Amino acid sequence: MMAIWQSRAGQSGLAQPISVELLEQRVFGKIYFDYAGLFLAFDGDRPVGFAHAGFGPNQKHGHLSTEAGVVCMVMVRPDCPEDQVAA
């Protein structure tokens, strides 16, 4: 994921630089982060894209609420045809 994210340096609205520690703190460490909603795309052994979908916290931010889901992010390496990764 890091290589894919870093391949998009300079993209508007995308936090850079990114690190494993920052992803752990700001994304993976949240109680509502669902690893089952993380999808990785490969071309052979090479990671070329990822998507994450999931649910957010309830109103008190103490538990997960499954009332509504959201696609949080879809990212594909710029050197890969997005339509082929999506297939």
C-alpha positions in Angstrom: 0.0 0.0 0.0 2.8 2.4 0.8 4.3 2.1 -2.7 1.0 2.7 -4.3 0.3 5.7 -2.1 3.8 7.1 -2.7 3.3 6.6 -6.5 0.6 9.3 -6.3 2.8 12.0 -4.7 1.6 15.4 -5.8 -2.0 14.3 -6.2 -4.4 17.0 -4.8 -5.9 16.2 -1.4 -3.6 13.2 -0.7 -1.5 13.4 2.4 2.2 13.2 1.7 4.7 12.1 2.9 3.0 9.0 4.3 4.6 6.4 6.6 3.6 3.1 8.1 3.4 4.8 11.5 1.1 7.5 10.2 -1.2 5.0 8.6 -1.3 2.9 11.8 -2.1 6.0 13.9 -4.6 7.7 11.6 -6.3 4.8 9.8 -5.6 1.2 11.0 -5.7 2.2 14.7 -9.2 3.5 14.6 -11.8 1.3 16.3 -14.0 1.4 13.2 -11.3 0.4 10.7 -12.4 -2.9 9.2 -9.6 -5.0 7.6 -12.3 -7.1 5.9 -13.1 -4.0 3.8 -9.6 -3.6 2.5 -9.1 -4.9 -1.0 -5.7 -5.2 -2.7 -5.2 -5.6 -6.5 -2.1 -7.3 -7.9 -0.6 -7.8 -11.3 1.2 -11.1 -10.6 3.2 -10.4 -7.4 3.2 -6.6 -7.9 0.6 -4.6 -5.9 -1.1 -2.1 -8.3 -4.1 -0.8 -6.4 -6.3 -0.9 -3.3 -9.7 0.0 -2.1 -11.2 0.4 1.3 -14.8 0.3 2.3 -16.3 0.2 5.7 -18.5 1.7 8.4 -18.0 4.6 10.8 -18.4 4.9 14.6 -21.7 5.4 16.4 -22.6 8.8 17.7 -20.6 8.3 20.9 -17.6 7.0 19.0 -17.4 3.9 21.2 -18.7 1.3 18.8 -19.0 0.6 15.1 -22.3 1.6 13.5 -23.4 -0.5 10.5 -26.3 1.9 9.6 -24.4 3.2 6.5 -21.3 2.2 4.7 -18.9 4.2 2.6 -16.1 3.6 0.1 -13.3 5.4 1.8 -10.6 5.3 -0.8 -9.7 3.7 -4.2 -6.1 4.1 -5.4 -4.3 2.7 -8.5 -0.7 3.1 -9.5 -0.5 5.8 -12.2 1.5 3.4 -14.5 -1.4 0.8 -14.5 -4.5 1.1 -16.6 -7.3 1.7 -14.1 -9.9 -0.1 -16.2 -7.8 -3.3 -16.1 -7.2 -3.0 -12.3 -11.0 -2.6 -11.8 -11.7 -5.7 -13.7 
